[in-house]
Amino acid sequence: MKDFYEFRKQNIIYHKPHRFSEEFFKELLDTITGIYVKKYGAEEKKQELHWILIEDLRSFVEFITPFIQQAIAPDNRFREDLARELKDYEARTGYKPTPESLAREMAYVLLNKIVFYKVLERYYNLPKLKPLYEKGEAQTCSMYLSKLKELFNKAVELSRDFEAVFRTGIYDAIDFIESEEVLKVLDWLIRLIDSYEIERLGDIVGFIYEELIPGGEKHKLGQFYTPRPIAELIVKWCVRNPDDKNTGSWL
């Protein structure tokens, strides 16, 4: 497939995450038998490509969050080293995350870094971020995170910018329990971003990041708290000159 981005844009009609429930299988049967299309019509249900991307990115966060939480907070209690860092973090910011909320924020921030790196590598002379597990360059989750950190530091060094995106304080303490499934889903994310060439979505990138975290979840992540790296990315994409203003709702 020479241009997967164009293929998805032209051919995908309906895309949504699934749950193994009675409702899901009923809808699947309706879809397969054509009842769904007869009821709604293909064009009525066809989704914009950026909504498909939002669902893909959300599914990534949903999948990896439990693996992070188990690593940073075994038995739902923060590891001692991280607990000490969080104590200082709370004193500075007044924000005290739960293990689940911190794990989810770490997932969003890691996603943010990978997406932003993949965009920057097209405009700076950066090493190409490839599926590291598939290429045999990272056989464990710790190796994968270490390789990513090297690339993120290289992005700061060569671009002489974006330090706030790639060096994220407490979020750099992200860890995973070892799992081949995590390695595979990290590879999947990298291939996904390559297939979209996300910068071709133009200013819609800011909208994607605005909509990425569902409204109810924003509240659970700390009184509508937006991790600075995600806010930084939105600003860099949406504010292109001094006269630009925010006309919509933010995270």
LUMTOR-757090 format. One record per residue (C-alpha): residue number from 1; x, y, z. Coordinates in Angstrom, 1 decimal. Layout:
N
TORSE    n       x       y       z
TORSE  NUM       X       Y       Z
...
This chain:
251
TORSE    n       x       y       z
TORSE    1     0.0     0.0     0.0
TORSE    2     1.8     3.1    -1.2
TORSE    3    -0.3     5.6     0.7
TORSE    4    -2.1     4.1     3.6
TORSE    5    -3.3     7.6     4.7
TORSE    6    -5.2     8.0     1.4
TORSE    7    -6.5     4.5     1.6
TORSE    8    -8.0     5.0     5.0
TORSE    9    -9.4     8.4     4.1
TORSE   10   -11.2     6.9     1.0
TORSE   11   -12.3     3.5     2.3
TORSE   12   -12.9     3.5     6.0
TORSE   13   -16.6     4.1     6.7
TORSE   14   -17.0     3.3    10.4
TORSE   15   -14.4     2.8    13.1
TORSE   16   -14.9     2.4    16.8
TORSE   17   -13.3     0.6    19.8
TORSE   18   -15.1    -2.5    20.8
TORSE   19   -16.1    -4.1    24.1
TORSE   20   -17.0    -7.8    24.2
TORSE   21   -20.6    -7.2    25.3
TORSE   22   -24.0    -8.4    24.1
TORSE   23   -24.5    -4.9    22.6
TORSE   24   -21.3    -5.1    20.6
TORSE   25   -22.1    -8.5    19.1
TORSE   26   -25.6    -7.5    18.2
TORSE   27   -24.3    -4.4    16.4
TORSE   28   -21.7    -6.6    14.7
TORSE   29   -24.3    -8.9    13.4
TORSE   30   -26.4    -6.0    12.2
TORSE   31   -23.4    -4.6    10.4
TORSE   32   -22.5    -7.9     8.8
TORSE   33   -26.0    -8.6     7.6
TORSE   34   -26.4    -5.2     6.1
TORSE   35   -29.1    -4.0     8.5
TORSE   36   -26.8    -1.3     9.8
TORSE   37   -26.2     0.2     6.4
TORSE   38   -29.9     0.0     5.5
TORSE   39   -30.9     1.7     8.7
TORSE   40   -28.4     4.6     8.5
TORSE   41   -26.6     4.7     5.1
TORSE   42   -22.9     4.6     4.6
TORSE   43   -22.4     8.3     4.1
TORSE   44   -24.4     9.2     7.2
TORSE   45   -22.1     7.1     9.4
TORSE   46   -18.8     7.8     7.6
TORSE   47   -16.4     9.3    10.1
TORSE   48   -13.8    12.0     9.5
TORSE   49   -10.3    10.7     9.5
TORSE   50    -9.3    12.7    12.5
TORSE   51   -12.0    11.0    14.6
TORSE   52   -10.6     7.6    13.5
TORSE   53    -7.2     8.7    14.6
TORSE   54    -8.5    10.0    18.0
TORSE   55   -10.0     6.5    18.7
TORSE   56    -6.8     4.8    17.7
TORSE   57    -4.8     7.1    20.1
TORSE   58    -7.3     6.6    22.9
TORSE   59    -7.1     2.8    22.4
TORSE   60    -3.3     3.0    22.8
TORSE   61    -3.6     4.9    26.1
TORSE   62    -6.3     2.6    27.3
TORSE   63    -4.1    -0.5    26.6
TORSE   64    -0.8     0.6    28.1
TORSE   65    -2.1     2.4    31.2
TORSE   66    -2.5    -0.8    33.3
TORSE   67     1.0    -2.0    32.5
TORSE   68     2.4     1.4    33.7
TORSE   69     0.3     1.4    36.8
TORSE   70     1.5    -2.1    37.8
TORSE   71     5.1    -1.0    37.3
TORSE   72     4.9     2.4    39.2
TORSE   73     2.5     1.3    41.9
TORSE   74     2.6    -2.5    42.7
TORSE   75    -0.3    -3.4    44.9
TORSE   76    -1.7     0.1    44.2
TORSE   77     1.0     1.8    46.2
TORSE   78     3.7     4.0    44.6
TORSE   79     7.2     2.5    44.6
TORSE   80     9.3     4.2    47.3
TORSE   81    11.6     6.1    44.9
TORSE   82     8.6     7.4    43.0
TORSE   83     6.7     8.2    46.2
TORSE   84     9.6    10.5    47.3
TORSE   85     9.6    12.3    44.0
TORSE   86     5.8    12.7    44.1
TORSE   87     6.1    14.2    47.6
TORSE   88     8.3    17.0    46.2
TORSE   89     6.0    17.3    43.1
TORSE   90     3.0    17.8    45.3
TORSE   91     4.8    20.4    47.3
TORSE   92     5.6    22.4    44.1
TORSE   93     2.3    22.0    42.3
TORSE   94    -0.3    21.2    44.9
TORSE   95    -1.4    18.2    42.7
TORSE   96    -1.5    14.7    44.2
TORSE   97    -2.2    12.0    41.6
TORSE   98    -3.5     8.6    42.3
TORSE   99    -1.6     5.6    40.9
TORSE  100    -4.3     5.2    38.2
TORSE  101    -4.3     8.9    37.2
TORSE  102    -0.5     9.2    37.1
TORSE  103    -0.3     6.0    35.0
TORSE  104    -2.8     7.4    32.6
TORSE  105    -1.1    10.8    32.4
TORSE  106     2.2     9.1    31.8
TORSE  107     0.5     7.2    28.9
TORSE  108    -0.8    10.4    27.4
TORSE  109     2.6    12.1    27.7
TORSE  110     4.5     9.2    26.2
TORSE  111     2.0     9.2    23.3
TORSE  112     2.6    12.9    22.9
TORSE  113     6.4    12.5    22.7
TORSE  114     6.2     9.8    20.1
TORSE  115     3.7    11.7    17.9
TORSE  116     5.7    14.9    18.1
TORSE  117     9.0    13.1    17.4
TORSE  118     7.5    11.5    14.3
TORSE  119     6.5    14.9    13.0
TORSE  120     9.8    16.5    13.8
TORSE  121    11.9    13.8    12.1
TORSE  122    10.5    14.9     8.8
TORSE  123    11.8    18.5     9.3
TORSE  124    15.0    17.9    11.2
TORSE  125    17.9    15.5    10.6
TORSE  126    16.7    13.2    13.3
TORSE  127    17.2     9.4    13.4
TORSE  128    14.1     7.7    12.1
TORSE  129    12.0     6.2    14.9
TORSE  130    11.2     2.7    13.7
TORSE  131     9.3    -0.2    15.4
TORSE  132    12.1    -1.1    17.7
TORSE  133    10.9    -4.5    18.8
TORSE  134    10.2    -5.6    15.3
TORSE  135    13.6    -4.4    14.2
TORSE  136    15.3    -6.3    17.0
TORSE  137    16.6    -3.1    18.7
TORSE  138    14.6    -3.4    21.9
TORSE  139    13.7    -6.8    23.3
TORSE  140    12.4    -5.6    26.7
TORSE  141    10.2    -2.7    27.7
TORSE  142    13.0    -1.1    29.7
TORSE  143    15.2    -1.2    26.6
TORSE  144    12.4     0.3    24.5
TORSE  145    12.0     3.2    26.9
TORSE  146    15.7     3.7    27.0
TORSE  147    15.9     3.9    23.2
TORSE  148    13.0     6.3    23.1
TORSE  149    14.7     8.5    25.7
TORSE  150    17.9     8.6    23.6
TORSE  151    15.9     9.7    20.6
TORSE  152    13.9    12.3    22.5
TORSE  153    17.2    13.8    23.8
TORSE  154    18.5    13.9    20.3
TORSE  155    15.4    15.8    19.2
TORSE  156    16.0    18.5    21.8
TORSE  157    19.7    18.6    20.9
TORSE  158    19.3    18.9    17.1
TORSE  159    16.2    21.1    17.1
TORSE  160    17.5    23.3    19.9
TORSE  161    13.8    23.5    21.0
TORSE  162    10.9    21.4    22.4
TORSE  163    12.6    20.7    25.7
TORSE  164     9.3    21.1    27.5
TORSE  165     7.8    18.4    25.2
TORSE  166    10.5    15.8    25.7
TORSE  167    11.7    16.4    29.2
TORSE  168     8.7    16.1    31.4
TORSE  169     9.8    15.9    35.0
TORSE  170     7.8    13.3    37.0
TORSE  171     6.4    11.8    33.7
TORSE  172     9.9    10.8    32.7
TORSE  173     9.7     8.2    35.5
TORSE  174     7.4     6.1    33.3
TORSE  175     7.9     2.4    33.5
TORSE  176     6.2    -0.8    32.3
TORSE  177     5.9    -4.3    33.7
TORSE  178     7.7    -6.5    31.1
TORSE  179     5.2    -7.7    28.5
TORSE  180     5.6    -8.6    24.8
TORSE  181     2.2    -7.1    24.2
TORSE  182     3.5    -3.7    25.3
TORSE  183     6.4    -4.0    22.9
TORSE  184     4.0    -4.9    20.1
TORSE  185     1.6    -2.0    20.8
TORSE  186     4.5     0.5    20.9
TORSE  187     5.5    -0.8    17.4
TORSE  188     1.9    -0.5    16.3
TORSE  189     1.7     3.1    17.4
TORSE  190     4.9     4.0    15.4
TORSE  191     3.6     2.3    12.3
TORSE  192     0.2     4.0    12.7
TORSE  193     1.7     7.5    12.9
TORSE  194     3.9     6.8     9.9
TORSE  195     0.9     5.7     7.9
TORSE  196    -1.0     8.9     8.7
TORSE  197     1.8    11.4     8.2
TORSE  198     0.0    13.3    10.9
TORSE  199     1.2    16.8    10.0
TORSE  200    -0.8    16.4     6.7
TORSE  201    -3.9    17.0     8.9
TORSE  202    -2.7    20.6     9.3
TORSE  203    -4.3    22.6    12.1
TORSE  204    -6.6    19.7    12.9
TORSE  205    -3.7    18.4    15.0
TORSE  206    -4.5    20.9    17.8
TORSE  207    -8.1    19.8    17.6
TORSE  208    -7.1    16.1    17.9
TORSE  209    -5.1    16.8    21.1
TORSE  210    -8.0    18.9    22.4
TORSE  211   -10.4    16.0    21.9
TORSE  212    -8.1    13.2    22.8
TORSE  213    -8.8    13.1    26.5
TORSE  214   -12.6    12.7    27.0
TORSE  215   -14.3    15.4    29.1
TORSE  216   -15.1    13.1    32.0
TORSE  217   -11.6    11.7    32.1
TORSE  218   -10.1    15.2    32.2
TORSE  219   -11.9    15.8    35.4
TORSE  220   -10.7    12.5    36.9
TORSE  221    -7.1    13.3    35.9
TORSE  222    -7.0    16.2    38.4
TORSE  223    -9.6    19.0    38.1
TORSE  224    -9.2    19.4    34.3
TORSE  225    -5.4    19.2    34.7
TORSE  226    -3.5    19.1    31.4
TORSE  227     0.1    17.8    31.6
TORSE  228     2.4    20.6    30.4
TORSE  229     3.8    18.6    27.5
TORSE  230     0.4    18.1    26.0
TORSE  231    -0.4    21.8    26.4
TORSE  232     2.9    22.7    24.9
TORSE  233     2.2    20.6    21.8
TORSE  234    -1.2    22.2    21.4
TORSE  235     0.2    25.7    21.6
TORSE  236     3.0    25.0    19.2
TORSE  237     0.5    23.6    16.6
TORSE  238    -2.2    26.1    17.1
TORSE  239    -0.4    29.4    17.8
TORSE  240     1.5    30.2    14.6
TORSE  241     1.8    34.0    15.0
TORSE  242     1.2    36.6    17.8
TORSE  243    -2.3    37.4    16.6
TORSE  244    -3.6    33.8    17.0
TORSE  245    -6.3    33.4    19.6
TORSE  246    -8.1    30.4    21.1
TORSE  247   -11.7    30.4    20.0
TORSE  248   -12.7    27.0    21.4
TORSE  249   -12.5    25.0    24.6
TORSE  250    -9.2    23.6    25.7
TORSE  251    -8.2    20.5    27.6
